[in-house]
């Protein structure tokens, strides 16, 4: 699943090619229309396909930002509103002059939303597994879970927020891996970067947050922020389906020390896997205590 660095990469590429442009038409795939007809919430959340088209058509794109793992597009027709997008497991945006220009067939076959801009180019959203989300909101408050997200990990108040949450009754006895993957504790850190940060800090993923000193918690938070920034610089991680808007893969996966490894990159010990918060967590039984 794309995490903060991957979403940041998409936002940085969408922004210069879209801001100031107007959406002249919107297309929604028959797959999504059929899903909506059956009462399913595939991709378009709490809005029908025709209403989605009508709302976005003619709107101007004023801003494109990232908040945690979400893409926020500020649009304006008669008044400003938000298009909030989560990439889900396999969502990807492409900026192309034709759907035939999308580089890989697996993405071309699963295009579900196409925004045609007034310069003739397309912003196309492809989602192979259809776990992505699009919400049309008047304000962020219209989808309350957005208001619960922790501060961005690169702002000054994020460390203190992390410490308060990790030491609170709700989280203090939970496995540290579960704690740092919770978006109300740290924004944008999922399974991949939590695995890497804990490995770099030599902390076992099942260790309770209360059994980690405040000094080590500070160092762990700093390691997470550093890894997220490193991944942004590397264009994110491509494990399977992540691509940027030009169809290119990231390279952070080439720097992993633990995620997806069969043997520890430091000591060579065979790695082990344990399930934490529903996710498979890989760790080194020798290095991580």
SULMOZI-V434720 format. One record per backbone hydrogen bond with DSSP energy under -0.5 kcal/mol. CO is the residue of the C=O (numbers start at 1). NH is the residue of the N-H. E is the energy in kcal/mol with one decimal. If there is no record, write none. Layout:
co | nh | e
CO | NH | E
CO | NH | E
This chain:
co | nh | e
3 | 6 | -0.5
3 | 7 | -2.3
4 | 8 | -2.8
5 | 9 | -2.1
6 | 10 | -1.8
7 | 11 | -2.6
8 | 12 | -2.5
9 | 13 | -1.1
10 | 14 | -2.6
11 | 15 | -2.5
12 | 16 | -0.6
13 | 17 | -0.7
14 | 17 | -0.6
14 | 18 | -0.9
15 | 18 | -1.1
15 | 19 | -2.1
18 | 21 | -2.3
21 | 61 | -2.9
22 | 24 | -0.8
22 | 118 | -1.6
23 | 58 | -3.9
25 | 116 | -2.6
27 | 114 | -2.4
29 | 33 | -2.1
30 | 34 | -2.8
31 | 35 | -1.9
32 | 36 | -2.7
33 | 37 | -2.2
34 | 38 | -1.5
35 | 40 | -2.9
36 | 39 | -1.7
42 | 44 | -2.8
43 | 45 | -0.8
43 | 134 | -2.9
44 | 46 | -0.5
48 | 52 | -2.5
49 | 53 | -2.4
50 | 54 | -2.5
51 | 55 | -2.4
52 | 56 | -1.9
53 | 57 | -2.4
56 | 59 | -2.2
59 | 23 | -3.1
60 | 62 | -0.7
60 | 76 | -1.8
61 | 20 | -3.6
63 | 74 | -2.3
65 | 72 | -3.1
67 | 70 | -2.4
69 | 87 | -0.6
70 | 67 | -2.3
70 | 72 | -0.5
71 | 73 | -0.6
71 | 85 | -2.8
72 | 65 | -2.8
72 | 74 | -0.6
73 | 75 | -0.7
73 | 83 | -2.6
74 | 62 | -3.1
74 | 63 | -1.3
75 | 81 | -2.5
76 | 60 | -2.8
79 | 77 | -1.7
81 | 75 | -2.9
82 | 84 | -0.6
82 | 137 | -2.6
83 | 73 | -2.5
83 | 85 | -0.5
84 | 135 | -2.4
85 | 71 | -3.1
86 | 133 | -2.5
87 | 91 | -2.2
88 | 2 | -0.7
90 | 128 | -0.8
92 | 126 | -3.1
94 | 96 | -0.7
94 | 124 | -2.8
96 | 122 | -3.5
98 | 101 | -2.1
99 | 102 | -1.5
104 | 107 | -0.9
104 | 108 | -2.1
105 | 109 | -2.5
107 | 110 | -1.1
108 | 111 | -0.9
110 | 127 | -2.4
112 | 29 | -2.3
113 | 125 | -3.4
114 | 27 | -2.4
114 | 116 | -0.6
115 | 117 | -0.6
115 | 123 | -2.7
116 | 24 | -2.6
116 | 25 | -1.2
117 | 120 | -2.1
121 | 117 | -2.9
122 | 96 | -1.9
122 | 124 | -0.6
123 | 115 | -3.0
124 | 94 | -2.2
124 | 126 | -0.6
125 | 112 | -2.8
125 | 113 | -1.5
126 | 92 | -2.5
132 | 43 | -0.7
133 | 86 | -2.1
134 | 45 | -2.6
135 | 84 | -2.8
135 | 137 | -0.6
137 | 82 | -3.3
139 | 142 | -1.7
140 | 143 | -1.8
143 | 146 | -2.4
144 | 147 | -1.7
144 | 148 | -0.5
145 | 148 | -1.0
146 | 149 | -0.9
151 | 187 | -0.9
152 | 155 | -1.8
155 | 158 | -1.5
156 | 159 | -0.6
156 | 160 | -0.5
157 | 161 | -2.0
158 | 162 | -2.5
159 | 163 | -2.5
160 | 164 | -2.4
161 | 165 | -2.6
162 | 166 | -3.0
163 | 167 | -1.7
165 | 168 | -1.4
168 | 171 | -1.0
168 | 172 | -2.7
171 | 174 | -2.0
172 | 210 | -2.5
174 | 209 | -2.1
175 | 179 | -1.9
176 | 180 | -2.4
177 | 181 | -1.1
179 | 182 | -1.2
181 | 183 | -0.5
182 | 185 | -2.1
182 | 186 | -2.2
183 | 150 | -2.9
186 | 189 | -0.6
188 | 4 | -2.1
188 | 190 | -0.8
190 | 194 | -2.2
191 | 195 | -2.1
192 | 196 | -1.9
193 | 197 | -2.3
194 | 198 | -2.3
195 | 199 | -1.8
196 | 200 | -2.5
197 | 201 | -1.8
198 | 202 | -0.5
198 | 203 | -2.7
199 | 202 | -1.0
202 | 289 | -1.6
204 | 207 | -1.5
205 | 177 | -2.0
207 | 176 | -2.9
208 | 211 | -1.8
209 | 212 | -1.4
213 | 217 | -2.3
214 | 218 | -2.6
215 | 219 | -2.1
216 | 220 | -2.5
217 | 221 | -2.7
218 | 222 | -2.3
219 | 223 | -2.1
220 | 224 | -2.4
221 | 225 | -2.5
222 | 226 | -2.2
223 | 227 | -2.4
224 | 228 | -2.5
225 | 229 | -2.2
226 | 230 | -2.4
227 | 231 | -2.5
228 | 232 | -2.1
229 | 233 | -2.1
230 | 234 | -1.3
231 | 236 | -3.4
232 | 235 | -1.4
234 | 251 | -2.0
236 | 251 | -0.6
236 | 252 | -2.7
237 | 239 | -0.7
244 | 247 | -2.4
245 | 95 | -2.0
248 | 244 | -2.4
251 | 254 | -1.8
252 | 255 | -2.4
253 | 256 | -0.9
257 | 265 | -1.2
258 | 261 | -2.6
262 | 271 | -2.1
264 | 268 | -1.4
269 | 264 | -3.2
270 | 285 | -0.5
272 | 283 | -2.3
274 | 276 | -0.5
274 | 281 | -3.1
276 | 279 | -2.1
279 | 276 | -2.9
280 | 282 | -0.6
281 | 274 | -2.3
283 | 272 | -2.7
283 | 285 | -0.6
284 | 288 | -2.2
287 | 289 | -0.6
